[in-house]
Amino acid sequence: MKRMLTASAATLALLSGAALAQDLVFPVGEGAFNWDSYKAFDAANNLDGQTLTIFGPWRGEDQVLAESVFAYFAAATGVKVNYSSSESYEQQIVIDTEAGSPPNIAILPQPGLIADLVKKGKVTALGQETQDWLAQNYAAGDSWVGLGSFAGPDGTKALYAFPYKIDVKSLVWYVPENFEDAGYEIPETMEDLKALTEQIVADGGTPWCIGLGSGGATGWPATDWVEDLMLRTQPADLYDQWVSNELPFNSPEVVGAIEEFGWFAKTDANVAGGASAVTSTDFRDSPKGLFTSPPQCYLHHQASFIPSFFPEGTQVGTDADFFYMPAYAGKDLGKPVLGAGTLAFITKDSDASRAFIEFLKTPIAHEVWMAQKSFLTPMKTVNADLYGDPTMKKMGEILLNATTFRFDASDLMPGAVGAGSFWTGMVDFVGGKSAQEVADAIQASWPK
């Protein structure tokens, strides 16, 4: 993989115009990238002398990767790009917008915060053309339009934010060798997953490793379970109503999803250490039972980041692998995917700001990061073979096959619930309280 020596977008911008091919991570015209999209964007945009300020969440290695993408925008347009971040970026963007000194573009992983900024009139709407583009060019396009749409100062809902760089949570991890030794198959439906759970118990094994421990955040891994199960037992519009509390937390639909989680987590035979160990086991330690001999468990539900806590040297794809957490065949709700991600939006309008949103519509803006690491996209026109490793490609396929995408519900709920009573309620539920009792308590905590 060819690397550039001067990787920052700001450096490239000094070239004022089209950069030399060797200055970019991947030289223009080389490899299986969609260079036609880049060349068309280049031809349509001449903004020499303009500056674009971008504020985002990426620091360290992620900042280097982000700037390697911004370099192509700078090279095509002649715009000088200045990217910055902050450890307290959620507070910083509020301070900057309130002070009247916002960046041109902000990129954040909190739709709830973006909604607040939109309501205050601090964000520029992206227009019907971009809304139509998202609906047509992203898999499960209407889901992405919904994610980036918010009510403006006058209450009218419109597209304000462009989803870019996505994370997948609807994953079940396993060790292929363990499955092969036991003769187990990857389940295609939720009915199959439950049958596999029961089969492992019948064979004398333990199906699941589940740990909710996370210090002051103990309980949060269970919220991902409930969210995934809510999407697999109820239509997506009811999930949305749950997030906004139009559907109360203690409604039968939500109680049912919590009880579905209980089927897995509150049955002693289903969980390593028994149900009593679920809340006391740290989530970082919980997948380790997959790798013991004999295995302490065969299955682990967790998002794409969890290999960071696998035993050192574990190779994903061989030593460990994952499959899509399947939907119920009998409920006809398609293939929903739970996840998170970042959204780009305009907080200071300019020609360069609008050009940057147009740039995000090019396959190149996705493929450059895809071909390196740690990037997923639901864009249908990218070359999926460019993913930097097979794991990311497989996760990308899950996104492309999704019929519905929904953002992590607890991150969208008021903090007192999503990062408070929902967490503690799940601990109480696994500890012995009923789903109804827990749901009633969470509903009572919802800010009036």
PyMOL commands that set and color helices and strands:
alter all, ss='L'
color gray80, all
select helices_A, chain A and resi 9-13+21-23+35-44+61-77+89-98+111-119+128-137+141-147+176-182+190-202+215-217+220-233+236-244+252-265+268-270+275-277+286-291+306-309+329-331+351-359+363-370+384-386+390-401+409-412+415-431+435-445
alter helices_A, ss='H'
color red, helices_A
select strands_A, chain A and resi 51-56+80-85+105-108+149-151+157-159+162-168+171-174+300-301+321-324+336-346+404-407
alter strands_A, ss='S'
color yellow, strands_A
deselect
rebuild
show_as cartoon
